Amino acid sequence: MHEEIADERMNLVAKLIGRIVELGEKFKIFPPDEALQNPEVLKSDQAAEQLKGTQWRLSLSDGKEETLSFTELIVLAYELAMIQVHLLKVQADPSHQVKVDLRFKLEELMTPEHVKTLLGKLTFEGLA
């Protein structure tokens, strides 16, 4: 079972995505001790289960920081990946419009395969 995200937290994630994309904000992700002590978990099929309930620190280039749940981190990674796909389509066809849709099924997003793929698209501070 996955963690639900309250509307106010989903709004926070959406605002973070907007800042990262629209303002070109650079960001760093600081993983919890569970990932620092066992980095292989980030590449495992058990990542979603083993990292459920953990807290991840997101630091923006302007110094603003937010603490995200593991589920919120996966949502952020998914949306940023989808935006990247749309931006590539815009490069190929400038008439293509980029749309961000935060409606998805968390149970589908939190499958072991999706989680492992999305974690692989992120860079984490403190890991070699």
C-alpha positions as CSV (number, residue, x, y, z in Angstrom):
1,M,0.0,0.0,0.0
2,H,1.3,3.4,-0.9
3,E,1.2,6.7,1.0
4,E,-1.6,9.1,0.0
5,I,-0.6,12.7,-0.7
6,A,-2.9,15.4,0.8
7,D,-4.1,18.2,-1.6
8,E,-1.9,20.8,0.2
9,R,1.2,18.7,-0.3
10,M,0.3,18.0,-3.9
11,N,0.0,21.7,-4.4
12,L,3.5,22.2,-2.9
13,V,4.9,19.6,-5.2
14,A,3.2,21.3,-8.2
15,K,4.7,24.7,-7.1
16,L,8.2,23.1,-6.8
17,I,7.8,21.6,-10.3
18,G,6.8,25.0,-11.6
19,R,9.8,26.7,-10.0
20,I,12.2,24.1,-11.3
21,V,10.9,24.2,-14.8
22,E,9.8,27.8,-15.4
23,L,12.6,29.5,-13.5
24,G,15.2,27.0,-14.4
25,E,15.9,26.3,-10.7
26,K,18.7,23.9,-10.0
27,F,18.0,21.6,-7.2
28,K,19.8,19.0,-5.0
29,I,18.2,16.0,-3.3
30,F,19.5,14.8,0.0
31,P,18.5,11.2,0.7
32,P,17.6,9.8,4.1
33,D,20.0,7.6,6.1
34,E,18.2,4.5,4.8
35,A,19.5,5.3,1.3
36,L,22.9,6.6,2.4
37,Q,23.6,3.5,4.3
38,N,22.4,1.2,1.6
39,P,22.6,3.0,-1.8
40,E,21.8,-0.3,-3.7
41,V,18.2,0.0,-2.4
42,L,17.7,2.9,-5.0
43,K,18.3,0.3,-7.8
44,S,16.2,-2.5,-6.3
45,D,12.7,-3.7,-7.0
46,Q,12.1,-3.3,-3.2
47,A,12.8,0.4,-3.2
48,A,9.2,1.5,-2.9
49,E,8.6,-0.8,0.0
50,Q,11.9,-0.2,1.8
51,L,11.8,3.6,1.4
52,K,8.2,4.1,2.2
53,G,7.8,6.6,5.0
54,T,11.2,8.2,4.5
55,Q,11.8,11.9,4.2
56,W,14.0,13.5,1.5
57,R,15.3,17.0,1.5
58,L,15.0,19.1,-1.7
59,S,17.3,22.1,-1.8
60,L,16.7,24.7,-4.5
61,S,19.5,27.0,-5.8
62,D,18.0,30.0,-4.1
63,G,18.5,28.3,-0.7
64,K,14.8,27.4,-0.2
65,E,14.4,23.8,1.1
66,E,11.5,21.5,1.4
67,T,11.2,18.1,3.0
68,L,9.3,15.6,0.8
69,S,8.0,12.2,1.6
70,F,9.2,9.3,-0.6
71,T,5.9,9.3,-2.5
72,E,6.1,13.1,-3.1
73,L,9.7,12.6,-4.4
74,I,8.5,10.0,-6.9
75,V,5.7,12.3,-8.0
76,L,8.2,15.1,-8.5
77,A,10.5,12.8,-10.5
78,Y,7.6,11.5,-12.6
79,E,6.4,15.0,-13.5
80,L,9.8,16.3,-14.3
81,A,10.4,13.3,-16.6
82,M,7.1,13.9,-18.3
83,I,7.9,17.6,-18.8
84,Q,11.3,16.6,-20.3
85,V,9.5,14.4,-22.8
86,H,7.2,17.2,-23.7
87,L,10.1,19.6,-24.1
88,L,11.8,17.2,-26.5
89,K,8.6,17.1,-28.5
90,V,8.5,20.9,-28.6
91,Q,12.1,20.9,-30.0
92,A,10.9,18.6,-32.8
93,D,7.6,20.4,-33.3
94,P,7.4,24.0,-31.9
95,S,3.5,23.9,-32.2
96,H,3.5,21.1,-29.5
97,Q,2.1,22.5,-26.2
98,V,3.5,21.4,-22.9
99,K,0.9,20.4,-20.4
100,V,1.4,19.2,-16.8
101,D,-1.3,16.9,-15.6
102,L,-1.0,16.0,-11.9
103,R,-3.8,13.5,-12.2
104,F,-2.4,10.0,-12.1
105,K,-3.0,6.8,-10.1
106,L,-0.5,6.6,-7.3
107,E,-0.8,2.8,-7.2
108,E,0.4,2.7,-10.8
109,L,3.2,5.2,-10.2
110,M,4.5,3.4,-7.1
111,T,5.0,0.0,-8.8
112,P,8.5,-1.4,-8.3
113,E,9.4,-0.9,-12.0
114,H,8.3,2.7,-12.1
115,V,9.9,3.6,-8.8
116,K,13.2,2.1,-9.9
117,T,13.2,3.9,-13.2
118,L,12.3,7.2,-11.7
119,L,14.9,6.9,-9.0
120,G,17.4,6.2,-11.7
121,K,16.7,9.6,-13.3
122,L,17.6,11.5,-10.2
123,T,21.0,12.5,-8.7
124,F,21.4,12.3,-5.0
125,E,23.8,14.2,-2.8
126,G,26.2,12.2,-0.7
127,L,26.2,9.1,-2.9
128,A,29.1,8.1,-5.1
